[in-house]
Amino acid sequence: MPSEHDCGDDCGDWYACNIGGDFPVVDCSAAGVVAEPLSAESSAGKVHLKGRFGVFAPGMVVAEFADAQGRQEQAADPPFKVSPLKPFVLDSAVKAPANATSVRLVLIGNHGKAVGELAKAGLRKTQAATRWPADKACRWHAKQPWLVGCYFLPSTAVNDGEMWQAESFDAATIEREPGWVQDLYFNTVRVFSPFCRQRRDLLHLLFKTATDTLLESFRARLNLPDGRLAAVAAGHPF
């Protein structure tokens, strides 16, 4: 149905929008709706932008950066083509000015005029991961024991979701049972996280309510006594 936002006679037509599933709407503007807030992580001259949106009009979304004084500069990368018929799922790295402190997404309609601001976020700096040279990786691997192991699910959980969620996370069992694995002369276990990107439309509610617990649980899971296991590998079953 049409949007109730009024931006003047020359704004163009308004449309219903698609966010790609049963996601909560956390914000709304003249340009569209926000299902997952914009995040912006800055590293090595680029900013990784992530978020999920629906737009009210077809056109292009441009990223505009601003410094601490509010001076704006448009990203050098091409804008993102968007349509109300498809969710705008943003997961891209773009070049950013060195002095940028914030970024906003602006919807430009097919008529060439700005429809409005879709989202805005401050830049968060992260350290770029340093890749080991091949010879260093080979030396590290040569020092590791031969990995022999199995998949691990605690006996008190019926699936991997129950293993991690707050209501059923069983630290005592997770602490005890890897010792049984070691008794079988295994030195590695693989555990699953059910929260993968491809299935987050189905697991969105669980993910939103369990994210903090998941991270703390995972830290606790890896904090086994020295010598208990040589390695813990994380993966997802989808």
C-alpha positions as CSV (number, residue, x, y, z in Angstrom):
1,M,0.0,0.0,0.0
2,P,1.2,3.6,-0.4
3,S,3.4,5.2,2.2
4,E,1.8,8.0,4.3
5,H,4.9,10.1,4.1
6,D,4.5,13.4,2.3
7,C,7.6,14.9,0.6
8,G,5.9,17.2,-1.9
9,D,4.4,16.9,-5.4
10,D,7.7,16.2,-7.1
11,C,8.7,13.2,-5.0
12,G,7.3,10.6,-7.3
13,D,5.1,7.5,-6.5
14,W,5.3,5.6,-3.3
15,Y,5.3,1.8,-3.0
16,A,4.9,-1.0,-0.6
17,C,8.4,-2.5,0.2
18,N,9.8,-6.0,0.6
19,I,12.3,-6.8,3.5
20,G,12.7,-10.4,2.6
21,G,10.8,-12.2,5.4
22,D,9.2,-11.9,8.8
23,F,11.7,-9.4,10.2
24,P,10.8,-6.8,12.7
25,V,10.7,-3.2,11.5
26,V,12.9,-1.2,13.8
27,D,12.8,2.2,12.1
28,C,11.1,4.0,9.3
29,S,11.8,7.1,7.2
30,A,10.6,8.8,4.0
31,A,13.0,6.5,2.1
32,G,12.0,3.1,3.5
33,V,12.1,0.8,6.5
34,V,14.9,-0.7,8.5
35,A,14.8,-4.4,9.5
36,E,18.4,-4.7,10.6
37,P,20.2,-1.4,11.6
38,L,23.1,-0.2,9.6
39,S,26.5,-1.0,10.9
40,A,29.8,0.4,9.6
41,E,33.2,-1.1,10.5
42,S,36.2,0.8,9.3
43,S,39.5,-1.0,8.5
44,A,42.4,-0.4,6.1
45,G,40.7,2.5,4.2
46,K,37.4,0.7,3.7
47,V,34.1,0.5,5.5
48,H,32.1,-2.7,5.7
49,L,28.4,-1.8,5.6
50,K,25.8,-4.2,6.8
51,G,22.0,-4.0,7.2
52,R,18.6,-5.0,5.9
53,F,16.2,-2.5,4.5
54,G,13.1,-2.0,2.3
55,V,12.8,1.0,0.1
56,F,9.6,2.9,-0.9
57,A,10.7,3.9,-4.4
58,P,12.9,2.4,-7.1
59,G,16.3,4.0,-7.7
60,M,19.8,4.0,-6.2
61,V,21.1,4.1,-2.7
62,V,24.3,6.1,-2.2
63,A,26.6,6.1,0.8
64,E,27.5,9.6,2.0
65,F,30.3,10.0,4.6
66,A,30.8,12.9,6.9
67,D,33.7,14.0,9.1
68,A,33.5,15.2,12.7
69,Q,32.6,18.7,11.5
70,G,29.8,17.4,9.4
71,R,31.4,17.9,6.0
72,Q,30.0,15.4,3.6
73,E,31.6,13.3,0.8
74,Q,29.9,10.7,-1.3
75,A,31.5,7.3,-1.6
76,A,33.6,6.7,-4.7
77,D,32.1,3.3,-5.2
78,P,29.0,2.9,-7.5
79,P,25.7,3.3,-5.8
80,F,23.4,0.3,-5.0
81,K,20.5,-0.3,-7.3
82,V,17.3,-0.9,-5.3
83,S,13.6,-1.6,-5.8
84,P,10.6,-1.9,-3.5
85,L,10.0,-5.4,-4.9
86,K,13.2,-6.7,-3.4
87,P,14.8,-6.5,0.0
88,F,17.9,-4.3,0.1
89,V,20.4,-6.5,2.0
90,L,23.6,-4.7,2.4
91,D,26.9,-6.5,3.1
92,S,29.6,-4.7,1.2
93,A,32.9,-2.9,1.7
94,V,33.3,0.6,0.2
95,K,36.1,3.0,0.1
96,A,35.8,5.8,2.7
97,P,37.6,9.2,3.2
98,A,40.4,9.0,5.8
99,N,38.7,11.5,8.1
100,A,35.2,10.0,7.9
101,T,33.4,9.5,11.3
102,S,29.9,8.6,10.1
103,V,28.0,7.3,7.1
104,R,24.4,7.6,5.9
105,L,22.5,5.9,3.1
106,V,20.4,8.2,0.9
107,L,17.8,6.9,-1.5
108,I,17.9,8.7,-4.9
109,G,14.7,8.1,-6.9
110,N,14.6,7.3,-10.6
111,H,13.7,11.0,-11.1
112,G,17.2,11.8,-9.9
113,K,16.2,13.6,-6.7
114,A,16.9,12.5,-3.2
115,V,13.9,10.8,-1.6
116,G,15.4,10.8,1.9
117,E,17.8,9.2,4.3
118,L,17.4,5.5,4.8
119,A,19.8,4.9,7.6
120,K,22.8,6.4,9.4
121,A,25.6,5.0,11.6
122,G,28.9,6.0,13.2
123,L,32.1,4.3,11.9
124,R,33.6,1.8,14.2
125,K,37.2,1.0,13.7
126,T,38.4,-2.6,13.7
127,Q,41.9,-4.0,13.3
128,A,42.5,-5.8,10.0
129,A,43.4,-9.4,10.4
130,T,47.0,-10.1,9.5
131,R,47.4,-13.2,7.3
132,W,50.3,-15.4,8.2
133,P,52.9,-16.1,5.4
134,A,52.7,-19.7,4.0
135,D,55.9,-20.8,5.7
136,K,54.7,-19.6,9.1
137,A,51.5,-21.5,8.7
138,C,53.3,-24.6,7.6
139,R,55.6,-24.4,10.7
140,W,52.7,-24.0,13.0
141,H,50.9,-26.9,11.4
142,A,53.9,-29.2,11.7
143,K,53.9,-28.7,15.5
144,Q,50.3,-29.8,15.8
145,P,49.3,-33.3,16.8
146,W,47.4,-35.4,14.3
147,L,43.8,-34.4,14.7
148,V,41.4,-37.3,15.5
149,G,37.9,-36.5,16.7
150,C,34.2,-36.4,16.4
151,Y,31.1,-34.2,16.4
152,F,30.1,-33.1,19.9
153,L,26.6,-32.5,21.3
154,P,26.1,-32.6,25.1
155,S,23.8,-35.4,26.3
156,T,21.4,-32.9,27.8
157,A,20.7,-31.2,24.5
158,V,18.4,-32.5,21.7
159,N,20.0,-30.3,19.1
160,D,22.6,-27.6,18.5
161,G,20.1,-24.8,19.2
162,E,19.3,-26.2,22.7
163,M,23.1,-26.6,23.3
164,W,23.6,-22.8,23.0
165,Q,20.4,-21.1,24.2
166,A,20.3,-19.6,27.6
167,E,17.5,-21.7,29.0
168,S,19.3,-25.0,28.3
169,F,23.0,-24.2,28.1
170,D,24.6,-26.8,30.5
171,A,28.1,-25.7,31.4
172,A,28.7,-28.6,33.7
173,T,27.9,-31.3,31.1
174,I,29.9,-29.5,28.5
175,E,32.8,-29.4,30.9
176,R,32.5,-33.1,31.8
177,E,31.8,-34.9,28.6
178,P,34.8,-33.8,26.5
179,G,36.8,-35.8,29.1
180,W,35.1,-38.9,27.8
181,V,36.1,-37.9,24.3
182,Q,39.7,-37.8,25.5
183,D,39.4,-41.2,27.1
184,L,38.7,-42.5,23.5
185,Y,42.0,-41.0,22.5
186,F,40.3,-38.2,20.5
187,N,41.9,-34.8,20.6
188,T,39.4,-32.8,18.6
189,V,35.7,-32.1,18.6
190,R,33.5,-30.2,16.2
191,V,30.5,-28.2,17.5
192,F,27.7,-26.5,15.5
193,S,26.3,-23.1,15.7
194,P,22.8,-22.9,14.2
195,F,23.0,-19.2,13.4
196,C,24.2,-19.0,9.8
197,R,23.4,-16.3,7.3
198,Q,21.4,-18.4,4.8
199,R,18.9,-19.5,7.5
200,R,18.6,-16.4,9.6
201,D,15.2,-15.6,8.1
202,L,13.9,-18.8,9.9
203,L,16.0,-18.3,13.0
204,H,15.9,-14.6,13.4
205,L,13.9,-14.5,16.6
206,L,16.2,-17.1,18.3
207,F,19.2,-15.2,17.0
208,K,18.0,-11.8,18.3
209,T,17.3,-13.2,21.8
210,A,20.3,-15.5,22.1
211,T,23.2,-13.6,20.5
212,D,24.8,-12.4,23.8
213,T,24.3,-15.8,25.4
214,L,25.6,-17.6,22.4
215,L,28.8,-15.5,22.4
216,E,29.3,-16.0,26.2
217,S,28.5,-19.7,25.9
218,F,31.0,-20.1,23.0
219,R,33.7,-18.5,25.1
220,A,32.9,-20.7,28.0
221,R,32.9,-23.8,25.7
222,L,36.4,-23.0,24.4
223,N,37.8,-22.3,27.9
224,L,38.4,-25.9,28.7
225,P,41.2,-27.0,31.1
226,D,44.7,-27.3,29.5
227,G,45.2,-30.6,27.8
228,R,41.5,-31.5,27.6
229,L,41.3,-31.1,23.8
230,A,43.8,-30.0,21.2
231,A,41.2,-28.2,19.1
232,V,37.6,-27.3,18.9
233,A,36.2,-26.6,15.4
234,A,33.1,-24.6,14.9
235,G,30.7,-25.0,11.9
236,H,27.1,-25.0,10.9
237,P,25.0,-27.9,9.6
238,F,23.2,-26.0,6.8
